[in-house]
Amino acid sequence: MTTVAATATDATETWSVTTHGRFHYPPVIVNNFMRSCTKTRNGREAYCSCTLDELSNDVSSQDFTRIGLAGGSFPPRIRRQAAVACADKL
């Protein structure tokens, strides 16, 4: 089960997402992921938080940061697995 709450102050958003996988992310990763994921469409908070929760099963904080800094993306298998698990949130 994924829990998400968002509060907006000025132009910044602070997200609180509880992950249940092996990895737990610091606020900077959570905020960057949620901001990026929800940027294109409003109302995707549940889907984005579910996806982050699913990623926490396979992607460490270090890997998450490395992928983000390199401008890359997650391996297709991991992306597909998270998307399928969270499809009902769209």
C-alpha positions in Angstrom: 0.0 0.0 0.0 1.4 3.4 -1.0 0.7 6.6 1.0 1.1 10.0 -0.6 0.6 13.5 0.6 1.5 16.8 -1.1 1.7 20.3 0.2 2.7 23.3 -1.8 4.5 26.3 -0.4 5.4 29.1 -2.8 6.6 27.5 -6.0 8.0 24.4 -4.4 6.2 21.2 -3.5 7.2 18.8 -0.7 6.0 15.2 -1.2 5.8 12.5 1.4 5.7 9.0 -0.1 6.1 5.9 2.0 7.9 3.1 0.1 7.5 -0.5 1.1 10.3 -2.0 -0.9 13.9 -2.8 0.1 15.0 0.8 -0.5 13.8 3.9 1.1 14.6 7.2 -0.6 15.7 10.6 0.9 13.3 13.5 0.4 15.4 15.0 -2.4 14.8 11.9 -4.6 11.1 11.7 -3.7 10.6 15.4 -4.4 12.5 15.3 -7.7 10.7 12.1 -8.9 7.2 13.3 -8.0 7.8 16.8 -9.4 9.0 15.3 -12.7 6.3 12.6 -12.8 3.4 14.9 -12.1 4.7 17.8 -14.2 2.8 16.9 -17.4 -0.6 16.0 -16.0 -2.3 16.9 -12.8 -4.1 14.2 -10.9 -1.3 11.6 -11.3 -0.1 11.7 -7.7 -1.4 8.2 -6.9 0.1 6.7 -10.0 3.5 8.5 -9.4 3.7 7.5 -5.8 2.7 3.9 -6.6 5.4 3.8 -9.3 8.0 5.2 -6.8 6.9 2.5 -4.3 7.4 -0.2 -7.0 10.8 1.1 -8.0 11.9 0.9 -4.3 11.9 -2.9 -4.7 14.7 -2.8 -7.2 16.4 0.6 -7.5 18.7 1.8 -4.7 19.1 5.4 -3.8 22.6 5.4 -5.4 21.3 3.9 -8.6 18.4 6.3 -8.7 20.8 9.2 -8.3 23.2 7.9 -10.9 20.4 7.4 -13.5 19.0 10.8 -12.8 22.4 12.6 -13.1 23.2 10.8 -16.3 19.8 11.8 -17.8 19.1 8.2 -18.4 16.1 6.0 -17.6 15.4 2.9 -15.7 15.8 -0.5 -17.4 12.7 -1.4 -19.5 11.9 -4.5 -17.3 11.8 -2.4 -14.2 9.8 0.4 -15.8 7.3 -2.0 -17.3 6.9 -3.9 -14.0 6.1 -0.6 -12.1 3.7 0.6 -14.9 1.7 -2.6 -14.9 1.5 -2.7 -11.1 0.2 0.9 -10.9 -2.0 1.0 -14.0 -5.1 1.1 -11.9 -4.0 4.4 -10.4 -4.4 6.2 -13.8 
